Amino acid sequence: MNTPVPEYLANLLYNCKANGGGQLADYIPELASADPNKLAVALTTLDGLVYSAGDDEYEFSIQSISKAFTYAYVIEELGLDTVLKKVGVEPSGEAFNEISLDQSEDRPKPKNPMINSGAITTHSLIANADNTCRAEIIRKFFSELAGRELSFDMSIFQSEMNTAYRNLSIGYSLRNVSILESDPTEIIESYIKQCSINVTVKDLVNMISVLVNDGILPRTGERILSHKTVRQVLTVMTTCGMYDAAGDWLANVGIPAKSGVAGGIIGVLPGQVGLAVFSPKLDGHGNSVRGIDIMQQLSNDMGLHLLEGVPSSRVIVHDQSVVRTKPEVKVYKLQGVLQFTEAERLLRILQDEDKSDNIIVFDLSHISLVNDVGRRMFLDGIDRLRADGHDVALIDPDLVLRDAKTPRKFVPKIYQDIQEVLN
């Protein structure tokens, strides 16, 4: 059988295509000429497997999504206390390019690292030994996370530099209060180059897999970021990542996120899943219109709101055994909770089942909780196994797959005497 996740993502894009709202980012001429019809989504699991759909090989500039990863890099290099002396963590409630500083402390500083003033300051903290371009240091770090060599889009870079008056104003304001300690023009140029790094949605989910996995890059098993760094980055993404729309985002989507004006959005649910979407047309806050729709649907369908309060068990298949009879009986003993993360892992295991007439038994005796998406994915998997010729039985003493929302015609057959099957 095949896992239904790729089909789900493709259907999700199809259903969201009708939303034609929003405008291209016209304050950057090169972005104003982007193809408004491009649409892509990608998803990474806890162990680094990537699913994607749509224009998933299409490259676009990372823009402000880069702020989260640069913030992580600088914290890791300098320590959080040093960074906090330069950049705060308070939501600004203002547009991303507002020229403002937090005046509540003795020394004014940017309110958080997700708005431009904070991101420019964060970028200035990158140690550039031997006068190496700060943006090049960041490009190499991003490439390590993505698992391939990323490159700068020089046409985007030049286009942004030609209209960088506001960022230059921010830079000189920061230099005026000694937040920036060197030439603002050089820092702004390097910062804009950071924002012009090209990525795909698959690159983005590979990059955020290190945040999903508590600082460990699943592809290599190497710890890249400390737990403290990951927690700090995800906290600021939660409160500030969607700018002055952060409150609506947290209420309706509930996933730590960061957006960029090229049309990308990333979302991270630690210990469970990482998401990336791309669609160029933006709302008034500078966030992708269709990207928000897709993220909200993913959150609703998969039960991903961080305040759902359902922990991931991480272990779903506790044991497997085979009874050598004709037909052969294979028993999967499941345990823990069954939500998206566990259901995806189980369906991936079931992909190895060949087409045959054997009996597959699922023992749900030790499943403590099933949410809606876990139930639907599991039932879909059972349908696919049956389509491949298997007979499927359940040991479900607490009827965890039965509730008022599950149509009876989709409830799998429950054997009256399972021991008779096993014998």
C-alpha positions in Angstrom: 0.0 0.0 0.0 1.0 3.6 -0.4 0.8 6.3 2.3 -1.9 8.8 1.7 0.2 11.8 2.7 1.3 12.8 -0.8 -2.3 12.6 -2.1 -3.5 14.7 0.8 -0.9 17.4 0.1 -1.8 17.5 -3.6 -5.5 17.7 -2.8 -4.8 20.5 -0.3 -3.1 22.6 -3.0 -5.9 21.9 -5.5 -8.5 23.1 -3.0 -6.5 26.3 -2.2 -5.8 27.4 -5.8 -9.1 29.2 -6.0 -8.0 31.9 -3.5 -6.8 34.7 -5.8 -6.5 37.4 -3.2 -3.5 39.5 -2.3 -0.8 41.4 -4.1 2.8 40.8 -5.2 5.5 42.6 -3.2 5.7 45.6 -5.5 8.2 47.6 -3.3 10.9 45.3 -4.6 10.7 45.5 -8.5 12.0 42.0 -9.1 9.4 40.4 -6.7 6.7 42.4 -8.5 7.3 40.4 -11.6 7.0 37.0 -9.9 4.7 34.3 -11.2 1.6 34.7 -9.0 0.4 31.2 -9.9 3.3 29.3 -8.3 2.1 27.2 -5.4 4.0 24.6 -3.3 3.9 22.8 0.1 6.3 20.5 1.9 6.3 18.6 5.1 9.0 17.0 7.1 8.6 14.3 9.8 10.5 14.0 13.1 13.0 11.7 11.4 13.6 13.9 8.4 11.4 12.3 5.7 10.1 14.9 3.3 6.8 14.9 1.5 6.0 17.7 -1.0 3.6 18.7 -3.7 3.1 21.4 -6.3 6.0 23.6 -7.5 8.3 22.0 -5.0 11.4 22.4 -7.1 10.8 26.1 -7.8 13.4 28.5 -6.2 12.4 31.7 -4.6 14.3 34.1 -2.3 14.2 33.3 1.4 13.7 36.9 2.5 12.6 37.3 6.1 12.4 33.6 6.8 16.2 33.9 7.0 15.8 35.9 10.2 14.9 32.8 12.3 17.9 30.8 11.2 20.3 33.8 11.5 19.0 34.4 15.0 19.7 30.7 15.8 23.2 31.0 14.4 24.1 34.1 16.3 22.8 32.7 19.6 24.8 29.6 19.1 27.9 31.5 18.4 27.7 34.3 21.0 25.3 33.0 23.6 21.8 34.2 24.3 22.8 36.8 27.0 25.0 38.6 24.6 22.4 38.7 21.9 19.7 39.9 24.3 21.8 43.0 25.1 21.3 44.1 21.5 17.9 42.7 20.5 14.8 42.2 22.7 12.0 39.6 22.4 8.9 41.7 22.8 6.2 41.6 20.0 6.2 45.0 18.3 2.6 45.1 17.1 4.0 47.1 14.2 4.8 46.4 10.5 8.0 44.5 9.7 9.8 47.5 8.4 8.7 50.0 11.0 11.5 52.4 12.1 11.2 52.0 15.9 13.2 51.0 19.0 12.2 49.8 22.4 12.7 52.7 24.8 11.7 50.9 28.0 15.3 50.1 29.0 18.3 52.3 29.7 19.7 51.7 26.2 17.2 51.7 23.2 17.3 48.5 21.1 15.1 46.7 18.5 12.0 45.0 20.1 12.6 41.6 18.5 14.8 39.8 15.9 11.9 39.2 13.5 11.3 42.8 12.5 13.8 44.5 10.2 15.5 46.6 12.8 16.1 43.5 15.0 17.1 41.3 12.0 19.7 43.9 10.8 21.1 44.1 14.3 21.3 40.3 14.6 23.0 40.1 11.2 25.6 42.7 12.4 26.6 40.3 15.2 27.9 37.7 12.8 31.7 37.5 13.4 33.3 38.1 10.0 36.9 37.1 10.5 39.3 38.0 7.6 36.5 40.4 6.4 34.5 37.5 5.0 31.1 38.7 3.9 28.6 38.0 6.7 26.0 36.9 4.1 28.5 34.3 2.8 28.9 32.8 6.3 25.1 32.6 6.6 24.8 31.1 3.1 27.1 28.3 4.2 25.2 27.7 7.4 21.9 27.6 5.5 23.4 25.2 3.0 24.5 22.8 5.8 20.9 22.8 7.1 19.3 22.3 3.6 21.7 19.5 2.6 22.8 21.2 -0.6 24.7 24.3 -1.8 22.3 27.3 -1.8 23.1 30.4 -3.9 22.3 34.1 -3.9 19.8 35.5 -6.4 21.8 38.5 -7.6 18.9 39.9 -9.5 16.8 40.0 -6.3 19.8 41.4 -4.4 20.3 44.3 -6.9 16.6 45.0 -7.1 16.4 45.3 -3.3 19.6 47.4 -3.0 18.2 49.8 -5.6 15.2 50.5 -3.3 16.7 50.0 0.2 16.0 53.5 1.5 13.9 52.3 4.4 16.4 49.6 5.5 19.2 52.2 5.2 17.2 54.6 7.4 16.8 51.8 9.9 20.5 51.1 9.8 21.6 54.7 10.4 19.0 55.0 13.2 20.6 51.9 14.8 24.1 53.3 14.3 23.0 56.6 15.8 22.3 54.9 19.2 25.4 52.6 18.9 23.4 49.4 18.4 25.3 49.0 15.1 29.0 49.3 15.7 30.3 49.7 12.2 29.3 51.1 8.8 25.5 50.7 8.4 25.7 50.6 4.6 28.0 47.5 4.6 25.7 45.8 7.1 22.5 46.6 5.2 24.1 45.3 1.9 25.1 42.0 3.6 21.7 41.7 5.3 19.9 42.2 2.0 22.2 39.6 0.4 21.2 37.2 3.2 17.5 37.7 2.3 18.3 37.0 -1.4 19.4 33.3 -0.8 17.3 31.1 -3.1 15.4 28.1 -1.6 12.7 25.7 -2.5 10.0 24.5 0.0 11.9 21.2 0.3 15.0 23.2 1.2 13.0 25.0 3.9 11.6 21.9 5.5 15.1 20.3 5.5 16.3 23.5 7.3 13.6 23.5 9.9 14.0 19.8 10.6 16.7 20.9 13.0 14.1 22.9 14.9 11.6 20.1 14.8 14.2 17.7 16.2 15.5 19.8 19.1 18.6 21.0 17.4 19.7 17.7 15.8 19.8 17.5 12.1 18.0 14.2 11.3 19.7 13.7 8.0 23.1 13.4 9.7 22.3 12.8 13.4 24.6 15.8 14.3 23.6 18.3 16.9 23.7 21.7 15.3 21.8 23.8 17.8 21.4 23.5 21.6 18.1 22.9 23.2 18.2 26.4 24.7 18.7 28.0 21.3 15.9 26.0 19.7 13.5 27.0 22.5 14.4 30.6 22.1 14.0 30.7 18.4 10.6 28.9 18.5 9.4 31.2 21.3 10.2 34.3 19.2 8.7 32.8 16.1 5.5 32.1 18.1 5.1 35.7 19.3 6.7 37.7 16.6 7.1 35.6 13.4 4.0 36.8 11.6 4.6 40.5 12.5 1.4 42.5 13.4 -0.7 39.5 12.5 0.9 37.2 15.1 -2.2 37.2 17.4 -4.6 36.1 14.6 -2.0 33.5 13.5 -1.5 32.0 17.0 -5.3 31.8 17.5 -6.2 30.3 14.1 -3.1 28.3 13.2 -1.2 27.8 16.4 2.2 26.9 15.0 5.5 28.8 15.6 6.1 30.4 12.1 8.0 32.8 10.0 7.0 34.4 6.7 8.9 36.1 3.9 7.7 38.7 1.3 8.6 36.4 -1.6 5.6 34.3 -0.5 7.2 31.6 1.7 6.0 30.6 5.2 7.6 28.0 7.5 5.9 26.4 10.5 7.5 24.2 13.3 5.7 22.0 15.7 8.6 20.7 17.9 8.9 17.0 18.2 6.2 16.4 15.5 6.3 18.1 12.1 7.8 20.9 10.1 5.9 22.7 7.3 6.7 25.1 4.4 4.4 26.7 1.9 5.0 29.1 -1.0 2.6 31.4 -2.9 3.8 34.9 -3.9 0.7 37.0 -3.4 0.6 38.7 0.0 -1.9 40.3 2.4 -1.6 43.7 4.0 0.8 42.3 6.7 3.3 40.9 4.1 2.2 37.3 4.6 1.3 34.9 1.8 -2.5 34.7 1.4 -2.7 31.2 0.0 0.1 30.2 2.3 -1.9 31.2 5.3 -4.9 29.2 4.0 -2.8 26.1 3.5 -1.2 26.3 6.9 -4.6 26.8 8.6 -6.0 23.8 6.8 -2.9 21.7 7.7 -3.3 22.7 11.4 -7.0 21.9 11.4 -6.7 18.6 9.5 -3.7 17.3 11.5 -4.6 18.7 14.9 -1.3 20.7 15.0 -2.3 23.7 17.1 0.4 23.8 19.8 -2.3 24.3 22.5 -4.2 21.1 21.6 -2.4 19.6 24.5 -1.9 16.1 23.0 1.6 14.8 23.6 3.4 12.7 20.9 4.3 9.2 22.1 7.0 8.9 19.3 6.6 5.0 19.6 3.5 3.7 17.8 4.4 0.1 16.9 5.3 -1.6 20.1 5.7 -5.1 18.7 5.2 -7.2 15.6 4.6 -10.9 15.4 3.7 -13.5 12.7 1.5 -16.5 13.2 2.5 -19.2 10.6 -0.9 -20.3 9.4 -2.6 -20.4 6.1 -3.5 -17.7 5.5 -0.7 -16.1 7.5 -1.6 -13.8 10.4 0.5 -10.7 11.2 -0.1 -8.8 14.4 0.9 -5.2 15.0 0.7 -4.2 18.7 0.3 -0.4 19.0 0.8 1.8 22.0 0.6 5.5 23.0 -1.5 8.1 21.2 -2.5 8.1 17.5 -2.3 11.5 16.0 -0.7 12.7 12.7 2.9 12.0 13.6 2.2 8.5 14.8 -0.3 7.7 12.0 2.2 8.8 9.4 4.9 6.6 10.9 2.6 3.6 11.1 1.4 4.0 7.4 5.0 4.3 6.4 5.7 0.9 8.0 2.7 -0.6 6.4 4.0 0.4 2.9 6.2 -2.6 3.2 3.3 -5.0 3.2 3.1 -6.8 -0.1 -0.2 -7.5 -1.8 -1.5 -10.8 -0.5 -4.5 -12.6 1.1 -3.0 -12.8 4.6 -4.6 -11.4 7.7 -3.3 -8.3 9.5 -4.4 -7.7 13.1 -4.0 -4.4 14.9 -4.0 -4.6 18.7 -5.2 -1.2 20.0 -5.4 -2.3 23.6 -2.6 0.1 24.6 -3.7 3.1 22.6 -4.7 5.8 25.1 -6.0 8.5 22.7 -6.8 8.9 19.1 -7.5 12.3 17.6 -9.5 13.0 14.4 -6.6 13.0 11.9 -5.1 9.9 13.5 -8.4 8.1 13.1 -8.9 9.1 9.5 -5.4 8.3 8.5 -5.5 4.9 10.2 -8.9 4.0 8.6 -7.6 5.1 5.2 -4.6 2.8 5.7 -7.0 -0.1 6.5 -8.9 0.6 3.3 -5.7 0.5 1.3 -4.6 -2.8 2.9 -7.9 -4.3 2.0 -7.6 -3.0 -1.5 -4.3 -4.9 -1.7 -6.1 -8.2 -0.7 -5.5 -8.3 3.0 -8.2 -9.2 5.6 -7.9 -6.7 8.5 -9.0 -7.3 12.1 -8.9 -5.1 15.2 -8.4 -5.8 18.9 -10.1 -2.7 20.1 -11.6 -3.3 23.6 -12.1 0.4 24.4 -13.5 1.2 20.9 -10.9 4.0 20.4 -11.7 4.1 16.7 -15.4 4.5 17.3 -17.1 7.8 18.0 -20.1 9.8 16.8 -18.0 11.5 14.1 -16.9 8.3 12.5 -19.4 7.1 9.9 -20.3 3.5 10.5 -19.6 2.4 7.0 -15.9 3.3 7.5 -15.5 1.4 10.7 -13.4 -1.7 10.1 -14.8 -5.1 10.8 -14.2 -6.2 14.4 -13.8 -9.9 14.9 -16.1 -11.4 17.6 -13.4 -13.8 18.8 -10.0 -12.6 17.8 -8.3 -15.6 19.5 -10.0 -17.9 17.0 -8.2 -15.9 14.2 -4.8 -16.1 15.9 -5.2 -19.8 16.6 
